[in-house]
Amino acid sequence: MKNLDLLGSVHFGPVFALYDLSDYINVYQKWERVMTRVQLVSKLSLRMDVSKKEADLYLTAFLDSIMETLHKDGRVVVQGFGSFKVNEYKARVAKKPMSEELIQLPTRRKPSFHAGKELRERVNEGMDLANEAVAVMSRVRVPENVFSISAR
């Protein structure tokens, strides 16, 4: 049996594992769920049967329209998807955590997004299955001789 000093004593049996495998799976799944602008343009071009250059123009025009409207203190509502608006925060005095110096924060405007009902429903659609999978995984028992952690 091998003994490593990581936040206490970690003992390894026949199976070598430093961390819970679910941590690695969660990180991988989160990375896989990120869609970049390039991927979005590719998806748009396939769905609309146009070139990627045209799809990029459509996406740019859409985003520019939203930004322009928000800049003019407007609100953008996309039925079923959600709404974009600008929240304004008053000027205030704040304290720097490290030096405890008081500083004046100016008035600022911050864009915000509120998801619509249809988007919320689609996002939460698979949550029942995910919660069920977590419950099943929590019931799986790992023998003590495979992996154990003891504090100092």
C-alpha positions, 0 to 999 in steps of 0.5 A, a space after each residue: 500500500 502506498 502512502 502519500 501526504 496530501 491534506 492528511 494521509 491518503 492510502 491507495 489499494 489495488 486501484 490508483 485514484 487521487 481524486 473522485 472521478 466525478 470531479 474530472 467528469 464534471 470539469 470535462 462536461 462543463 468544458 464540452 458545454 461551452 459554445 464559442 462564437 465560431 461554433 455558433 456561426 458554424 451552427 447558424 450556417 448549417 441551419 440557415 443553409 448559408 456560408 459561414 461568412 453570411 452567418 457571421 454577418 447575421 450574428 454580428 448584426 443581431 448582437 450589434 442591434 441589441 448593443 445599440 438598443 441597450 446603449 440608448 437605454 432601451 430594452 430588447 425582448 425576444 419572445 420565449 427566449 428572454 429580455 436584455 436591459 440596462 441596470 443603473 447603479 448609483 455612485 457610492 463609497 466603498 472600502 478596499 478590502 486590503 488597505 481598508 481605504 475608502 474610495 468613491 465608485 462612480 455611477 455605473 450601468 450594467 447590462 443584464 439578461 432575464 431568461 424567458 419562460 420557454 428558455 427556462 423550461 428547456 434548460 431545466 428539461 434534463 434536470 430530473 435525469 441528472 438528479 436521478 444519476 447523481 442519486 444512483 452514483 451516491 449509492 454506489 459503494 467503493 470498498 475500503 481497500 480501494 481508496 481511503 482518506 484519513 486526517 492527521 
